[in-house]
Amino acid sequence: MKKLAIPTSELTVEEVMRRWPSTVRVFLDFRMNCVGCPISTFHSVDEACSEHHIDLEGFLSRLAAAAMNPQVAATGREWPSASPNSA
């Protein structure tokens, strides 16, 4: 099997979330109910975007960013905050 560097529209939603766990945040940010959905095993990313009326190219761009840099996807920023903790 060929190893993919970034998610593609042909992959199933489940495959994307399994290969790149950091992409789960993107599905949630777009308010897609794909996380935990039994249909995610069968729906491609393209089909899920169509079903949820989401721009495919924009969504794929966010998925690729999350797959390439999981820390940014998790925190929403590239570097941790340098501000002191409030106690």
Backbone hydrogen bonds, N-H to C=O, Kabsch-Sander energy under -0.5 kcal/mol:
donor,donor_aa,acceptor,acceptor_aa,energy
4,L,2,K,-0.6
11,L,8,T,-0.8
13,V,43,H,-2.6
14,E,40,S,-2.5
16,V,12,T,-2.2
17,M,13,V,-2.3
18,R,14,E,-2.3
19,R,15,E,-2.7
20,W,16,V,-2.6
23,T,20,W,-2.5
24,V,21,P,-1.6
25,R,22,S,-0.7
26,V,23,T,-0.6
27,F,23,T,-1.8
28,L,24,V,-2.2
29,D,25,R,-2.7
30,F,26,V,-2.0
31,R,28,L,-1.7
32,M,27,F,-2.7
35,V,32,M,-0.6
37,C,34,C,-1.8
40,S,37,C,-1.4
41,T,38,P,-0.8
42,F,39,I,-2.1
43,H,39,I,-2.6
45,V,11,L,-2.2
46,D,9,S,-2.1
48,A,44,S,-2.5
49,C,45,V,-2.6
50,S,46,D,-2.2
51,E,47,E,-2.7
52,H,48,A,-2.1
53,H,50,S,-1.0
54,I,49,C,-2.8
59,F,55,D,-2.1
60,L,56,L,-3.0
61,S,57,E,-2.0
62,R,58,G,-1.8
63,L,59,F,-2.5
64,A,60,L,-2.7
65,A,61,S,-2.1
66,A,62,R,-2.2
67,A,63,L,-2.6
68,M,64,A,-2.3
69,N,65,A,-1.7
72,V,69,N,-0.7
73,A,69,N,-1.5
74,A,70,P,-2.0
75,T,71,Q,-2.1
76,G,72,V,-2.9
87,A,85,N,-0.6
